[in-house]
Amino acid sequence: MTDGIRVVVYYRSSDAAAVRAAYREASAALRDVPGLTGHELLESVNDRTGFVVVSSWTDLDAFTAWERGNDHRAATAPLRPFRDQRLAVPFGVYRSAEVH
């Protein structure tokens, strides 16, 4: 298990093509973000309207700096209309539960 932070953001839409297009647009804006080591769009196998984006960060400080920065909202704007509104907080921040 690697150190670092994983951020999971939940999305919902019956238009999978629109979600994929928004993800590609956001991905381009995230290309050179310091501390971001990767991200992936996943589609639920149980609910065709459910999607998540999982991003990997070097550490919590890198993620927090980006989230509080000026570029955060603009970079994620294409995906924002698809956030899962059923959830009070449509994202989670996780770290390894492994003992180091």
Biopython code that builds the backbone (N, CA, C, O; Angstrom):
import numpy as np
from Bio.PDB.StructureBuilder import StructureBuilder

atoms = [
    (1, "MET", "N", (0.856, -1.180, 0.000)),
    (1, "MET", "CA", (0.000, 0.000, 0.000)),
    (1, "MET", "C", (0.896, 1.234, 0.000)),
    (1, "MET", "O", (1.868, 1.310, 0.751)),
    (2, "THR", "N", (0.562, 2.178, -0.834)),
    (2, "THR", "CA", (1.353, 3.395, -0.903)),
    (2, "THR", "C", (0.770, 4.447, 0.029)),
    (2, "THR", "O", (-0.417, 4.434, 0.354)),
    (3, "ASP", "N", (1.635, 5.349, 0.446)),
    (3, "ASP", "CA", (1.165, 6.487, 1.228)),
    (3, "ASP", "C", (0.438, 7.432, 0.290)),
    (3, "ASP", "O", (0.513, 7.295, -0.931)),
    (4, "GLY", "N", (-0.251, 8.372, 0.861)),
    (4, "GLY", "CA", (-0.931, 9.364, 0.044)),
    (4, "GLY", "C", (-2.401, 9.438, 0.387)),
    (4, "GLY", "O", (-2.882, 8.799, 1.323)),
    (5, "ILE", "N", (-3.090, 10.226, -0.387)),
    (5, "ILE", "CA", (-4.504, 10.517, -0.168)),
    (5, "ILE", "C", (-5.276, 10.120, -1.419)),
    (5, "ILE", "O", (-4.794, 10.287, -2.540)),
    (6, "ARG", "N", (-6.461, 9.599, -1.216)),
    (6, "ARG", "CA", (-7.386, 9.335, -2.323)),
    (6, "ARG", "C", (-8.627, 10.188, -2.091)),
    (6, "ARG", "O", (-9.153, 10.241, -0.980)),
    (7, "VAL", "N", (-9.081, 10.839, -3.121)),
    (7, "VAL", "CA", (-10.298, 11.636, -3.053)),
    (7, "VAL", "C", (-11.305, 10.989, -4.002)),
    (7, "VAL", "O", (-11.004, 10.721, -5.166)),
    (8, "VAL", "N", (-12.502, 10.747, -3.478)),
    (8, "VAL", "CA", (-13.573, 10.122, -4.254)),
    (8, "VAL", "C", (-14.713, 11.133, -4.354)),
    (8, "VAL", "O", (-15.211, 11.617, -3.337)),
    (9, "VAL", "N", (-15.122, 11.448, -5.582)),
    (9, "VAL", "CA", (-16.237, 12.375, -5.803)),
    (9, "VAL", "C", (-17.328, 11.598, -6.542)),
    (9, "VAL", "O", (-17.069, 10.937, -7.547)),
    (10, "TYR", "N", (-18.544, 11.693, -6.024)),
    (10, "TYR", "CA", (-19.682, 10.932, -6.545)),
    (10, "TYR", "C", (-20.506, 11.766, -7.522)),
    (10, "TYR", "O", (-20.836, 12.923, -7.259)),
    (11, "TYR", "N", (-20.827, 11.145, -8.653)),
    (11, "TYR", "CA", (-21.603, 11.805, -9.702)),
    (11, "TYR", "C", (-22.780, 10.933, -10.104)),
    (11, "TYR", "O", (-22.783, 9.724, -9.871)),
    (12, "ARG", "N", (-23.785, 11.566, -10.714)),
    (12, "ARG", "CA", (-24.978, 10.846, -11.139)),
    (12, "ARG", "C", (-25.521, 11.497, -12.406)),
    (12, "ARG", "O", (-25.708, 12.712, -12.470)),
    (13, "SER", "N", (-25.773, 10.653, -13.422)),
    (13, "SER", "CA", (-26.378, 11.153, -14.652)),
    (13, "SER", "C", (-26.817, 9.967, -15.507)),
    (13, "SER", "O", (-26.174, 8.917, -15.508)),
    (14, "SER", "N", (-27.907, 10.146, -16.226)),
    (14, "SER", "CA", (-28.330, 9.137, -17.189)),
    (14, "SER", "C", (-27.609, 9.324, -18.524)),
    (14, "SER", "O", (-27.752, 8.501, -19.428)),
    (15, "ASP", "N", (-26.842, 10.398, -18.646)),
    (15, "ASP", "CA", (-26.112, 10.698, -19.879)),
    (15, "ASP", "C", (-24.620, 10.396, -19.679)),
    (15, "ASP", "O", (-23.826, 11.286, -19.373)),
    (16, "ALA", "N", (-24.264, 9.126, -19.859)),
    (16, "ALA", "CA", (-22.876, 8.707, -19.633)),
    (16, "ALA", "C", (-21.905, 9.442, -20.555)),
    (16, "ALA", "O", (-20.794, 9.772, -20.141)),
    (17, "ALA", "N", (-22.306, 9.699, -21.787)),
    (17, "ALA", "CA", (-21.424, 10.394, -22.723)),
    (17, "ALA", "C", (-21.099, 11.802, -22.228)),
    (17, "ALA", "O", (-19.969, 12.268, -22.379)),
    (18, "ALA", "N", (-22.077, 12.477, -21.642)),
    (18, "ALA", "CA", (-21.841, 13.828, -21.117)),
    (18, "ALA", "C", (-20.893, 13.790, -19.928)),
    (18, "ALA", "O", (-20.042, 14.668, -19.787)),
    (19, "VAL", "N", (-21.030, 12.795, -19.080)),
    (19, "VAL", "CA", (-20.114, 12.663, -17.931)),
    (19, "VAL", "C", (-18.698, 12.401, -18.425)),
    (19, "VAL", "O", (-17.744, 13.001, -17.929)),
    (20, "ARG", "N", (-18.560, 11.515, -19.391)),
    (20, "ARG", "CA", (-17.226, 11.213, -19.940)),
    (20, "ARG", "C", (-16.599, 12.451, -20.581)),
    (20, "ARG", "O", (-15.407, 12.702, -20.401)),
    (21, "ALA", "N", (-17.382, 13.216, -21.318)),
    (21, "ALA", "CA", (-16.868, 14.436, -21.954)),
    (21, "ALA", "C", (-16.442, 15.459, -20.901)),
    (21, "ALA", "O", (-15.399, 16.098, -21.041)),
    (22, "ALA", "N", (-17.238, 15.612, -19.858)),
    (22, "ALA", "CA", (-16.897, 16.542, -18.776)),
    (22, "ALA", "C", (-15.629, 16.087, -18.061)),
    (22, "ALA", "O", (-14.786, 16.909, -17.703)),
    (23, "TYR", "N", (-15.494, 14.790, -17.855)),
    (23, "TYR", "CA", (-14.285, 14.250, -17.216)),
    (23, "TYR", "C", (-13.048, 14.543, -18.073)),
    (23, "TYR", "O", (-12.014, 14.959, -17.550)),
    (24, "ARG", "N", (-13.154, 14.328, -19.374)),
    (24, "ARG", "CA", (-12.004, 14.613, -20.256)),
    (24, "ARG", "C", (-11.618, 16.083, -20.197)),
    (24, "ARG", "O", (-10.434, 16.419, -20.180)),
    (25, "GLU", "N", (-12.618, 16.959, -20.165)),
    (25, "GLU", "CA", (-12.344, 18.397, -20.077)),
    (25, "GLU", "C", (-11.670, 18.746, -18.751)),
    (25, "GLU", "O", (-10.691, 19.493, -18.729)),
    (26, "ALA", "N", (-12.186, 18.215, -17.660)),
    (26, "ALA", "CA", (-11.576, 18.473, -16.353)),
    (26, "ALA", "C", (-10.169, 17.888, -16.287)),
    (26, "ALA", "O", (-9.267, 18.501, -15.716)),
    (27, "SER", "N", (-9.982, 16.711, -16.866)),
    (27, "SER", "CA", (-8.663, 16.071, -16.859)),
    (27, "SER", "C", (-7.606, 16.954, -17.501)),
    (27, "SER", "O", (-6.482, 17.050, -17.009)),
    (28, "ALA", "N", (-7.971, 17.594, -18.597)),
    (28, "ALA", "CA", (-7.023, 18.483, -19.276)),
    (28, "ALA", "C", (-6.623, 19.639, -18.375)),
    (28, "ALA", "O", (-5.466, 20.060, -18.379)),
    (29, "ALA", "N", (-7.572, 20.155, -17.603)),
    (29, "ALA", "CA", (-7.276, 21.276, -16.696)),
    (29, "ALA", "C", (-6.438, 20.846, -15.495)),
    (29, "ALA", "O", (-5.796, 21.676, -14.852)),
    (30, "LEU", "N", (-6.446, 19.559, -15.196)),
    (30, "LEU", "CA", (-5.716, 19.050, -14.017)),
    (30, "LEU", "C", (-4.331, 18.508, -14.360)),
    (30, "LEU", "O", (-3.628, 18.000, -13.486)),
    (31, "ARG", "N", (-3.947, 18.614, -15.602)),
    (31, "ARG", "CA", (-2.734, 17.963, -16.093)),
    (31, "ARG", "C", (-1.479, 18.247, -15.265)),
    (31, "ARG", "O", (-0.700, 17.328, -15.015)),
    (32, "ASP", "N", (-1.263, 19.478, -14.837)),
    (32, "ASP", "CA", (-0.008, 19.830, -14.159)),
    (32, "ASP", "C", (-0.196, 20.270, -12.710)),
    (32, "ASP", "O", (0.580, 21.081, -12.204)),
    (33, "VAL", "N", (-1.212, 19.746, -12.044)),
    (33, "VAL", "CA", (-1.461, 20.141, -10.654)),
    (33, "VAL", "C", (-0.412, 19.488, -9.750)),
    (33, "VAL", "O", (-0.278, 18.264, -9.751)),
    (34, "PRO", "N", (0.330, 20.284, -8.981)),
    (34, "PRO", "CA", (1.336, 19.727, -8.075)),
    (34, "PRO", "C", (0.699, 18.794, -7.045)),
    (34, "PRO", "O", (-0.294, 19.141, -6.406)),
    (35, "GLY", "N", (1.284, 17.610, -6.896)),
    (35, "GLY", "CA", (0.820, 16.654, -5.898)),
    (35, "GLY", "C", (-0.230, 15.683, -6.398)),
    (35, "GLY", "O", (-0.471, 14.661, -5.757)),
    (36, "LEU", "N", (-0.860, 15.974, -7.525)),
    (36, "LEU", "CA", (-1.845, 15.058, -8.102)),
    (36, "LEU", "C", (-1.095, 13.989, -8.889)),
    (36, "LEU", "O", (-0.407, 14.299, -9.861)),
    (37, "THR", "N", (-1.226, 12.737, -8.472)),
    (37, "THR", "CA", (-0.472, 11.660, -9.111)),
    (37, "THR", "C", (-1.313, 10.833, -10.085)),
    (37, "THR", "O", (-0.777, 10.006, -10.822)),
    (38, "GLY", "N", (-2.613, 11.053, -10.088)),
    (38, "GLY", "CA", (-3.464, 10.339, -11.041)),
    (38, "GLY", "C", (-4.923, 10.490, -10.686)),
    (38, "GLY", "O", (-5.269, 10.890, -9.574)),
    (39, "HIS", "N", (-5.788, 10.161, -11.653)),
    (39, "HIS", "CA", (-7.228, 10.193, -11.432)),
    (39, "HIS", "C", (-7.888, 9.286, -12.454)),
    (39, "HIS", "O", (-7.326, 9.002, -13.512)),
    (40, "GLU", "N", (-9.103, 8.832, -12.116)),
    (40, "GLU", "CA", (-9.796, 7.886, -12.971)),
    (40, "GLU", "C", (-11.308, 8.056, -12.804)),
    (40, "GLU", "O", (-11.801, 8.265, -11.695)),
    (41, "LEU", "N", (-12.025, 7.965, -13.907)),
    (41, "LEU", "CA", (-13.484, 7.967, -13.892)),
    (41, "LEU", "C", (-13.954, 6.522, -13.882)),
    (41, "LEU", "O", (-13.557, 5.726, -14.733)),
    (42, "LEU", "N", (-14.801, 6.186, -12.915)),
    (42, "LEU", "CA", (-15.347, 4.836, -12.818)),
    (42, "LEU", "C", (-16.865, 4.895, -12.919)),
    (42, "LEU", "O", (-17.502, 5.803, -12.385)),
    (43, "GLU", "N", (-17.434, 3.910, -13.612)),
    (43, "GLU", "CA", (-18.878, 3.805, -13.764)),
    (43, "GLU", "C", (-19.369, 2.628, -12.939)),
    (43, "GLU", "O", (-18.758, 1.559, -12.960)),
    (44, "SER", "N", (-20.460, 2.809, -12.218)),
    (44, "SER", "CA", (-21.015, 1.743, -11.396)),
    (44, "SER", "C", (-21.490, 0.582, -12.269)),
    (44, "SER", "O", (-22.084, 0.799, -13.325)),
    (45, "VAL", "N", (-21.232, -0.637, -11.830)),
    (45, "VAL", "CA", (-21.744, -1.803, -12.538)),
    (45, "VAL", "C", (-23.161, -2.139, -12.084)),
    (45, "VAL", "O", (-23.853, -2.915, -12.743)),
    (46, "ASN", "N", (-23.597, -1.562, -10.967)),
    (46, "ASN", "CA", (-24.932, -1.833, -10.429)),
    (46, "ASN", "C", (-25.947, -0.752, -10.749)),
    (46, "ASN", "O", (-27.151, -1.007, -10.732)),
    (47, "ASP", "N", (-25.479, 0.445, -11.038)),
    (47, "ASP", "CA", (-26.365, 1.578, -11.289)),
    (47, "ASP", "C", (-25.796, 2.356, -12.458)),
    (47, "ASP", "O", (-24.805, 3.069, -12.296)),
    (48, "ARG", "N", (-26.389, 2.239, -13.617)),
    (48, "ARG", "CA", (-25.851, 2.854, -14.831)),
    (48, "ARG", "C", (-25.785, 4.378, -14.759)),
    (48, "ARG", "O", (-25.166, 5.001, -15.622)),
    (49, "THR", "N", (-26.399, 4.985, -13.765)),
    (49, "THR", "CA", (-26.336, 6.443, -13.609)),
    (49, "THR", "C", (-25.276, 6.869, -12.593)),
    (49, "THR", "O", (-25.081, 8.065, -12.377)),
    (50, "GLY", "N", (-24.596, 5.918, -11.972)),
    (50, "GLY", "CA", (-23.621, 6.238, -10.928)),
    (50, "GLY", "C", (-22.194, 6.246, -11.436)),
    (50, "GLY", "O", (-21.760, 5.327, -12.131)),
    (51, "PHE", "N", (-21.468, 7.299, -11.079)),
    (51, "PHE", "CA", (-20.066, 7.456, -11.470)),
    (51, "PHE", "C", (-19.279, 7.971, -10.272)),
    (51, "PHE", "O", (-19.843, 8.612, -9.385)),
    (52, "VAL", "N", (-17.987, 7.695, -10.245)),
    (52, "VAL", "CA", (-17.086, 8.325, -9.280)),
    (52, "VAL", "C", (-15.812, 8.713, -10.006)),
    (52, "VAL", "O", (-15.405, 8.069, -10.973)),
    (53, "VAL", "N", (-15.196, 9.772, -9.523)),
    (53, "VAL", "CA", (-13.833, 10.090, -9.929)),
    (53, "VAL", "C", (-12.972, 9.873, -8.697)),
    (53, "VAL", "O", (-13.229, 10.438, -7.633)),
    (54, "VAL", "N", (-11.952, 9.049, -8.856)),
    (54, "VAL", "CA", (-11.004, 8.787, -7.782)),
    (54, "VAL", "C", (-9.692, 9.446, -8.180)),
    (54, "VAL", "O", (-9.135, 9.152, -9.237)),
    (55, "SER", "N", (-9.207, 10.334, -7.330)),
    (55, "SER", "CA", (-7.920, 10.971, -7.599)),
    (55, "SER", "C", (-6.937, 10.594, -6.504)),
    (55, "SER", "O", (-7.317, 10.385, -5.352)),
    (56, "SER", "N", (-5.676, 10.512, -6.881)),
    (56, "SER", "CA", (-4.597, 10.165, -5.955)),
    (56, "SER", "C", (-3.679, 11.361, -5.796)),
    (56, "SER", "O", (-3.305, 12.020, -6.766)),
    (57, "TRP", "N", (-3.328, 11.620, -4.547)),
    (57, "TRP", "CA", (-2.499, 12.779, -4.200)),
    (57, "TRP", "C", (-1.312, 12.317, -3.378)),
    (57, "TRP", "O", (-1.395, 11.326, -2.652)),
    (58, "THR", "N", (-0.207, 13.041, -3.494)),
    (58, "THR", "CA", (0.989, 12.674, -2.736)),
    (58, "THR", "C", (0.748, 12.753, -1.240)),
    (58, "THR", "O", (1.253, 11.926, -0.481)),
    (59, "ASP", "N", (-0.022, 13.746, -0.815)),
    (59, "ASP", "CA", (-0.305, 13.912, 0.617)),
    (59, "ASP", "C", (-1.470, 14.875, 0.807)),
    (59, "ASP", "O", (-1.912, 15.522, -0.143)),
    (60, "LEU", "N", (-1.956, 14.965, 2.025)),
    (60, "LEU", "CA", (-3.097, 15.817, 2.332)),
    (60, "LEU", "C", (-2.785, 17.288, 2.108)),
    (60, "LEU", "O", (-3.658, 18.046, 1.684)),
    (61, "ASP", "N", (-1.556, 17.704, 2.387)),
    (61, "ASP", "CA", (-1.181, 19.106, 2.181)),
    (61, "ASP", "C", (-1.308, 19.505, 0.710)),
    (61, "ASP", "O", (-1.779, 20.601, 0.404)),
    (62, "ALA", "N", (-0.890, 18.621, -0.201)),
    (62, "ALA", "CA", (-0.983, 18.922, -1.632)),
    (62, "ALA", "C", (-2.440, 19.049, -2.053)),
    (62, "ALA", "O", (-2.797, 19.977, -2.779)),
    (63, "PHE", "N", (-3.281, 18.127, -1.606)),
    (63, "PHE", "CA", (-4.692, 18.202, -1.953)),
    (63, "PHE", "C", (-5.338, 19.455, -1.378)),
    (63, "PHE", "O", (-6.076, 20.149, -2.077)),
    (64, "THR", "N", (-5.068, 19.747, -0.118)),
    (64, "THR", "CA", (-5.667, 20.907, 0.542)),
    (64, "THR", "C", (-5.239, 22.206, -0.133)),
    (64, "THR", "O", (-6.055, 23.109, -0.317)),
    (65, "ALA", "N", (-3.970, 22.300, -0.499)),
    (65, "ALA", "CA", (-3.474, 23.505, -1.183)),
    (65, "ALA", "C", (-4.200, 23.701, -2.507)),
    (65, "ALA", "O", (-4.588, 24.822, -2.838)),
    (66, "TRP", "N", (-4.388, 22.623, -3.271)),
    (66, "TRP", "CA", (-5.100, 22.740, -4.539)),
    (66, "TRP", "C", (-6.569, 23.084, -4.305)),
    (66, "TRP", "O", (-7.118, 23.952, -4.983)),
    (67, "GLU", "N", (-7.199, 22.418, -3.361)),
    (67, "GLU", "CA", (-8.625, 22.644, -3.102)),
    (67, "GLU", "C", (-8.899, 24.086, -2.686)),
    (67, "GLU", "O", (-9.943, 24.641, -3.031)),
    (68, "ARG", "N", (-7.987, 24.689, -1.958)),
    (68, "ARG", "CA", (-8.156, 26.078, -1.498)),
    (68, "ARG", "C", (-7.668, 27.097, -2.517)),
    (68, "ARG", "O", (-7.895, 28.296, -2.360)),
    (69, "GLY", "N", (-7.003, 26.624, -3.554)),
    (69, "GLY", "CA", (-6.428, 27.529, -4.548)),
    (69, "GLY", "C", (-7.453, 28.060, -5.536)),
    (69, "GLY", "O", (-8.603, 27.621, -5.566)),
    (70, "ASN", "N", (-7.012, 29.006, -6.333)),
    (70, "ASN", "CA", (-7.879, 29.677, -7.304)),
    (70, "ASN", "C", (-8.308, 28.781, -8.462)),
    (70, "ASN", "O", (-9.358, 29.022, -9.057)),
    (71, "ASP", "N", (-7.524, 27.751, -8.798)),
    (71, "ASP", "CA", (-7.801, 26.936, -9.975)),
    (71, "ASP", "C", (-8.785, 25.796, -9.719)),
    (71, "ASP", "O", (-9.295, 25.203, -10.670)),
    (72, "HIS", "N", (-9.053, 25.487, -8.480)),
    (72, "HIS", "CA", (-9.887, 24.338, -8.123)),
    (72, "HIS", "C", (-11.268, 24.384, -8.774)),
    (72, "HIS", "O", (-11.669, 23.435, -9.447)),
    (73, "ARG", "N", (-11.984, 25.467, -8.577)),
    (73, "ARG", "CA", (-13.359, 25.555, -9.079)),
    (73, "ARG", "C", (-13.419, 25.545, -10.610)),
    (73, "ARG", "O", (-14.290, 24.898, -11.191)),
    (74, "ALA", "N", (-12.521, 26.241, -11.247)),
    (74, "ALA", "CA", (-12.519, 26.277, -12.713)),
    (74, "ALA", "C", (-12.189, 24.901, -13.294)),
    (74, "ALA", "O", (-12.804, 24.476, -14.272)),
    (75, "ALA", "N", (-11.233, 24.213, -12.700)),
    (75, "ALA", "CA", (-10.814, 22.909, -13.218)),
    (75, "ALA", "C", (-11.914, 21.862, -13.095)),
    (75, "ALA", "O", (-12.047, 20.998, -13.961)),
    (76, "THR", "N", (-12.693, 21.931, -12.037)),
    (76, "THR", "CA", (-13.724, 20.922, -11.801)),
    (76, "THR", "C", (-15.110, 21.346, -12.300)),
    (76, "THR", "O", (-16.065, 20.577, -12.189)),
    (77, "ALA", "N", (-15.227, 22.548, -12.841)),
    (77, "ALA", "CA", (-16.521, 23.072, -13.296)),
    (77, "ALA", "C", (-17.245, 22.158, -14.292)),
    (77, "ALA", "O", (-18.464, 22.023, -14.190)),
    (78, "PRO", "N", (-16.561, 21.529, -15.242)),
    (78, "PRO", "CA", (-17.295, 20.696, -16.195)),
    (78, "PRO", "C", (-18.067, 19.541, -15.536)),
    (78, "PRO", "O", (-19.123, 19.144, -16.026)),
    (79, "LEU", "N", (-17.551, 19.015, -14.448)),
    (79, "LEU", "CA", (-18.192, 17.887, -13.770)),
    (79, "LEU", "C", (-19.230, 18.307, -12.735)),
    (79, "LEU", "O", (-20.085, 17.508, -12.352)),
    (80, "ARG", "N", (-19.162, 19.530, -12.290)),
    (80, "ARG", "CA", (-20.024, 19.981, -11.185)),
    (80, "ARG", "C", (-21.517, 19.734, -11.411)),
    (80, "ARG", "O", (-22.197, 19.349, -10.460)),
    (81, "PRO", "N", (-22.065, 19.931, -12.611)),
    (81, "PRO", "CA", (-23.505, 19.688, -12.799)),
    (81, "PRO", "C", (-23.929, 18.235, -12.551)),
    (81, "PRO", "O", (-25.113, 17.953, -12.370)),
    (82, "PHE", "N", (-22.956, 17.317, -12.543)),
    (82, "PHE", "CA", (-23.266, 15.905, -12.383)),
    (82, "PHE", "C", (-23.081, 15.390, -10.954)),
    (82, "PHE", "O", (-23.291, 14.204, -10.699)),
    (83, "ARG", "N", (-22.694, 16.252, -10.026)),
    (83, "ARG", "CA", (-22.500, 15.803, -8.644)),
    (83, "ARG", "C", (-23.771, 15.143, -8.126)),
    (83, "ARG", "O", (-24.882, 15.569, -8.441)),
    (84, "ASP", "N", (-23.592, 14.117, -7.342)),
    (84, "ASP", "CA", (-24.730, 13.365, -6.819)),
    (84, "ASP", "C", (-25.402, 14.185, -5.721)),
    (84, "ASP", "O", (-24.917, 14.237, -4.591)),
    (85, "GLN", "N", (-26.503, 14.813, -6.054)),
    (85, "GLN", "CA", (-27.213, 15.714, -5.147)),
    (85, "GLN", "C", (-27.956, 14.987, -4.040)),
    (85, "GLN", "O", (-28.463, 15.627, -3.119)),
    (86, "ARG", "N", (-28.031, 13.667, -4.109)),
    (86, "ARG", "CA", (-28.687, 12.918, -3.036)),
    (86, "ARG", "C", (-27.830, 12.894, -1.773)),
    (86, "ARG", "O", (-28.332, 12.635, -0.679)),
    (87, "LEU", "N", (-26.553, 13.163, -1.927)),
    (87, "LEU", "CA", (-25.609, 13.094, -0.811)),
    (87, "LEU", "C", (-25.387, 14.476, -0.212)),
    (87, "LEU", "O", (-25.235, 15.460, -0.936)),
    (88, "ALA", "N", (-25.369, 14.542, 1.113)),
    (88, "ALA", "CA", (-25.110, 15.820, 1.785)),
    (88, "ALA", "C", (-23.713, 16.334, 1.429)),
    (88, "ALA", "O", (-23.523, 17.532, 1.223)),
    (89, "VAL", "N", (-22.749, 15.434, 1.357)),
    (89, "VAL", "CA", (-21.378, 15.761, 0.962)),
    (89, "VAL", "C", (-21.005, 14.769, -0.143)),
    (89, "VAL", "O", (-20.789, 13.592, 0.144)),
    (90, "PRO", "N", (-20.925, 15.221, -1.404)),
    (90, "PRO", "CA", (-20.724, 14.290, -2.511)),
    (90, "PRO", "C", (-19.264, 13.913, -2.773)),
    (90, "PRO", "O", (-18.894, 13.599, -3.904)),
    (91, "PHE", "N", (-18.441, 13.945, -1.733)),
    (91, "PHE", "CA", (-17.055, 13.529, -1.901)),
    (91, "PHE", "C", (-16.522, 12.994, -0.568)),
    (91, "PHE", "O", (-17.104, 13.220, 0.493)),
    (92, "GLY", "N", (-15.410, 12.287, -0.657)),
    (92, "GLY", "CA", (-14.733, 11.802, 0.550)),
    (92, "GLY", "C", (-13.246, 11.865, 0.336)),
    (92, "GLY", "O", (-12.763, 11.727, -0.788)),
    (93, "VAL", "N", (-12.514, 12.073, 1.420)),
    (93, "VAL", "CA", (-11.052, 12.097, 1.383)),
    (93, "VAL", "C", (-10.573, 10.953, 2.266)),
    (93, "VAL", "O", (-10.961, 10.850, 3.430)),
    (94, "TYR", "N", (-9.720, 10.091, 1.700)),
    (94, "TYR", "CA", (-9.309, 8.870, 2.381)),
    (94, "TYR", "C", (-7.790, 8.731, 2.386)),
    (94, "TYR", "O", (-7.090, 9.257, 1.521)),
    (95, "ARG", "N", (-7.309, 8.009, 3.383)),
    (95, "ARG", "CA", (-5.894, 7.631, 3.424)),
    (95, "ARG", "C", (-5.813, 6.160, 3.788)),
    (95, "ARG", "O", (-6.797, 5.570, 4.235)),
    (96, "SER", "N", (-4.674, 5.582, 3.602)),
    (96, "SER", "CA", (-4.489, 4.162, 3.893)),
    (96, "SER", "C", (-4.762, 3.881, 5.367)),
    (96, "SER", "O", (-4.345, 4.639, 6.243)),
    (97, "ALA", "N", (-5.451, 2.806, 5.623)),
    (97, "ALA", "CA", (-5.718, 2.387, 6.996)),
    (97, "ALA", "C", (-4.630, 1.437, 7.490)),
    (97, "ALA", "O", (-4.664, 0.998, 8.639)),
    (98, "GLU", "N", (-3.672, 1.122, 6.632)),
    (98, "GLU", "CA", (-2.575, 0.253, 7.012)),
    (98, "GLU", "C", (-1.699, 0.917, 8.059)),
    (98, "GLU", "O", (-1.445, 2.118, 7.980)),
    (99, "VAL", "N", (-1.244, 0.167, 9.020)),
    (99, "VAL", "CA", (-0.330, 0.675, 10.038)),
    (99, "VAL", "C", (1.068, 0.726, 9.431)),
    (99, "VAL", "O", (1.535, -0.245, 8.836)),
    (100, "HIS", "N", (1.725, 1.866, 9.590)),
    (100, "HIS", "CA", (3.071, 2.043, 9.003)),
    (100, "HIS", "C", (4.125, 1.748, 10.027)),
    (100, "HIS", "O", (5.316, 1.839, 9.731)),
]
sb = StructureBuilder()
sb.init_structure("model")
sb.init_model(0)
sb.init_chain("A")
sb.init_seg("    ")
for serial, (resi, resn, name, xyz) in enumerate(atoms, 1):
    if name == "N":
        sb.init_residue(resn, " ", resi, " ")
    sb.init_atom(name, np.array(xyz, "f"), 0.0, 1.0, " ", f" {name:<3s}", serial, name[0])
structure = sb.get_structure()
